[in-house]
Amino acid sequence: MRTFNLPDLGEGLAEAEIVRWHVNVGDVVAVDQPMLAVETAKAVVEVPAPFAGTIKTLHGKPGDIIATGAPLVEFDTAHGASAEVPPTAAGHSRAHRSADAAHVGASSDAGTVVGNMPIGEHELIETAQACGYSNNRANGNPRTSPNGRLRAAPAARALAKHLGITLTGLSGSGRGGVIVVADVITHSSIAARAPATTPPAFHGGEGLRGLRRAMAQSMTLARDNVMNCTIFDDADLHHWREGHDITIRLLRAIAAGCQAEPALNAWFDGNAQTRRLLPQIDVGMAVDTPDGLIVPVIRDIAGRTAVQLRREVDRLKSAAHDRTVTPEDLRDVTFMLSNFGMIAGRYATPVVVPPMVAILGSGRLSRDVVAVQSGLEAHLRMPLSLTFDHRCVTGGEAARFLAAVLRDLEKDT
Amino acid sequence: MIEAINRAHTWELAHDPTVVVLGEDIGVNGGVFRATAGLQEQFGKNRVQDTPLAEGMIAGMAIGMATQGLKPVAEIQFMGFIYPALDQIANHMARLRNRTRGRLTCPVVIRMPHGGGIHAPEHHSESLEAMLAHHAGLRVVCPSSPARAYGLLLAAIRDPDPIIFLEPARLYRLVKQEVADDGKALPLDVCYRLREGTDVTVVTWGAMITETMRAAETLQTQGVSCEVLDLATLSPIDHDTILESVTKTGRLVIVHEAPRNCGIGAEIAATVAEHGLYDLHAPIKRVTGYDTIMPLARLEYDYIPNAARIMDAVRETLVE
């Protein structure tokens, strides 16, 4: 017969209340098998069997309060020896077994009444090295990388990774030899290209639609594809009489220019490197509308009379403003005229839209002081800006074109 | 570890007559975790004093004793019970040296169990080290092995300034270790390198050491070499050692059981970002508890970082 007394469950409370029994008299229990639950002032704790045997007596029923150290369970053990388990033994027999271990950390006590204290048998073997301050830092020396380990700005590392460049061997131009983004760029082939930058983003914009969207797209296309080159000059309209139709005179002058230099009335395909000189001159005329820029086309300007051209210009202008321009009226333009001078501005750098190769801009007319043989005179003059795609039009062709335009414009009829 | 703590108390009580131990149930009953078992029997009621259940009073008493030449070692039963004592700790204990321009120091140690993992009720599993570390004038220490519990507690008792000594409750009886009971203290304010490595630095403390070492061992079999630093003194932080290790490895993972928000991991990460950014090959990762109340028994192991979470974080730093 062996008696198991209620152990001190760790907090040092004097007593515990039996909550429920998990075993009955006559049960055969194994070591660690839960026998009962007791409640202390803090928590309900399971009490396991400290050894194997047959239960002979249970001291107390649920609700009874048992004093620490008082008999709790009597066992009939295999050995039959009568012994009393010391009341200080823990409820947890594994800890009890390790009580003899000559190790700090092992104990004869389960050690807590709250919850369940994990108990390990694992023996810790560690090499703990107290680090301390290094002499290097203490002396105020900047940290250096041992073993040639690289020091690089995170952005530089990210860029190098993106470009597939290894940083090894790069010399850093940053403070303390740190590799910075500029070092990676210098090292890479992208140095030759413009750095990729993104305009600042903002919130709350409205999406472009219709004409404005079309303009954005065609201008982007032009920017990415055309080598624009612009020449400026002034047409002296001193000999003009009242009543000249400026738009019609400009169209006639363009026809004269194209006759002198057909290279400017052409389409050019930069990818295919092909050029097509066009027999008919179909001039796109930029019309400013509240909705945006619209460019209806006046067909065959060389083959029509001034009256016919005026009628066609009027029709297209009103169609543009009414937004009744048909797709046919916008298609297959061979040369562009931008008459911005009707509003303001003398010179501009008009943009060639592919596949065309040239655009003529006419600025605001003004009376300028002109030096003539006999002295100074005030002449009416028209500023002209001719942009051409220098990939397929030579400067000479463009200048001769402009000269022909000027000659035609300066005629008095 | 609990016995190492007990032995450290015993050694210092025996060798320094000014050492006084106080706290709730620490005398007759030997403490809720048995850290002070047998001390009152051995050294008497004057030197090992049971106090009322009043943490503010315990801290106040300790300060009073310290100013009069004693070296009190006080126990707060659980870290979640420290709040009533904070007024004394923050407003007086931490300031005494400064307030008296060095005339008085405050050689107090306040010990308390730290962290969860023992299926305890509410308020018994807190990890509040960041709150204490935020106070100038306090040193916060947290051992992760019986040997360091012994050596650092001795150092803490002998130090002339106040020290909060956090004992990972989960480790109290989890590991056994040969510890020479020779009264030798270990240095405060330094990290302990538990494992040398070249690929990634893992900084942690307290009970998280166990999970981190397990993760490091598994990772080693996969060819990943982790350097494990036990922070040990949580305030002031041994930043130099961490920075030097990061210089070597280029990667940093910080593991703590406490919630992420404003945790000590954030302080370490910020310092490495300030002084070690150019050595980093990958963003710093933190493996922490969650920003919620520490859960009760059923969910506490979902809350506490484990080896799997630590290994995931280490692998993430290695992707870069």
Interface residues (C-beta under 8 A of the other chain):
Chain A: D8 G10 E11 G12 L13 K42 A43 A95 S98 A101 H103 V104 G105 A106 S107 D109 A110 G111 T112 V113 V114 G115 N116 M117 P118 I119 G120 E121 H122 E123 L124 I125 E126 T127 A128 Q129 A130 C131 G132 Y133 S134 R137 R143 S145 P146 R149 R151 A152 A153 P154 R157 K161 G174 G176 V178
Chain B: M1 I2 E3 A4 R7 D25 V28 N29 G30 G31 V32 F33 R34 A37 F78 G117 I118 H119 A120 P121 H124 S145 P146 A147 R148 Y150 A169 R170 Y172 R173 L174 V175 K176 Q177 E178 V179 D181 L186 P187 V190 C191 Y192 R193 L194 M213 L229 D230 D238 D240 T241 L243 E244 T247 K248 G250 H275 G276 L277 Y278 D279 L280 H281 A297 E320
